[in-house]
């Protein structure tokens, strides 16, 4: 088995083992799930070690035979030579590593907080991990759609079953329906592409040409699906609701990986397949991104729920990413990818910190908290660090990403870059205000005797985030080296 197949199927192997473990052996179930996810992460690091930075071609290429090559008819339509194609380039490499990095954290964070349906909970996350790895490595358009939508199922179950409040079922349905509805248009576009070209193989499609009118319609169909996943205004309403109702681990994987599916789709499909439409709709993307950055940053300032504050800030950061992607130059796209990776570290870390507070006091309303700096000094130190990373303090990973995004956007449109800079000011406003209210002030009387600092398990959960954020912020060269050739190839396709 190659590395790709091993990483794809290893979580499912862990699921197979869990099926034979009795439900009442919860500690054994958690250990099996944790060890499976940790081994998957270690194997995924081999992808980076063996990755060749000097080529833009897909690496670790693997094909699994699907329908017979002599043709198969399904419902009157003839499919021929349909295969499962997998491979990675510099763009997908770090998303796979980020996925395998976050899943063990998701299992660790719920070690004591999840006490019902523990086996099913662990299985849901391992299945989700396998599906996400497939999304980032599949090289067939139809299969991408299948895996892209399959991710919704375990996430729907995680929010609906293990959510923390009474509105969890409503939030789960809202998440599912918003994202599924947009993807219907993408399915119709994929069928149109198949009937015109006779294939859904991505490498072949990169060499295909469509008329300008058809590109516009296809681009809009893909945009309807990806914009919901980013999310972009006005289809962002599902995100704060899903975050608030989801368990901490659900918020970690939602912010860390699922929000990247939309921007990854823009990178992998919309920009290289439909270059004319991409140029044509760049002003639309710029307008929506600026609106989202300013509107959600202002909305964040008036939130009273800790999770909603981080959720709305995530919308602002992901719209910085879309600005960089559609700058269509090397600095902007590389900055966007780095910013996605950074957001996949910073935002989950903040959700973990909020989960630590919720586990102790069973509330996320900000007015109940104050004086954490005196009662939980280690927690306060880590929370301030992650908040500084969230507002892109120099020396952290977000600064590198946002700086490159601004450089790329400025080269394309200096006025848009100046408007986007207001998002940094507003980000500092809500970040510092949150820190001030949470870390300083007078301790609330009903919590005086209930404070305790983070445990050893919680510390070891948060430490890898600190190391990763500082590594990218101080020495981003290994990440940029792996991106250069793939991004240059992407831009050449889009020209």
CORHU-V408400 format. One record per helix or strand of 2 or more residues. SS is the DSSP state (A for helix, B for strand). FROM is the first residue (numbers start at 1). TO is the last residue. If there is no record, write none. Layout:
BEGIN
ss = (SS:SS)
from = (FROM:FROM)
to = (TO:TO)
END
This chain:
BEGIN
ss = (A:A:B:B:B:B:A:A:A:A:A:A:A:A:A:A:A:A:A:A:A:A:A:A:A:A)
from = (3:26:59:72:77:83:90:118:141:168:202:212:237:248:260:275:306:330:366:372:377:397:414:445:456:477)
to = (19:49:65:74:79:88:109:137:162:197:205:230:245:258:273:301:325:361:368:375:390:412:439:447:474:494)
END
